[in-house]
Amino acid sequence: MASSQHDWNEEEIEKERSETSFVLTNNETGGVENWYYRYFSNYDRIIRLVAWILRFKHNCKSVTGKKPDELTVTEFQEAETKGFTYDSE
């Protein structure tokens, strides 16, 4: 359809319109229980998530001192401290 509107083939346009279909579904389980409630209901997963967020924050600020691949015990301990700090605010 790079040409002007006057050069368009109306039959081809109508054919495309008739082939277009829409599918709409509604999948409701009856509650507010979403995947993230199930996933983050585990304490260890929450602490691991906070640790990765803190690692990301550190790596964004640091130009040369990127931390290695695995999370350290110190990072887990810091995540627990920060997690409880955020929870109490």
Protein Blocks (a to p, Z undefined) as FASTA:
>chain_A
ZZcfklpcfklmmmmmmmpccddddddehiabdfklmmmmpmklmmmmmmmmmmmmmmmm
pmklccdfbdcfklmmmmmmmmmmmmmZZ
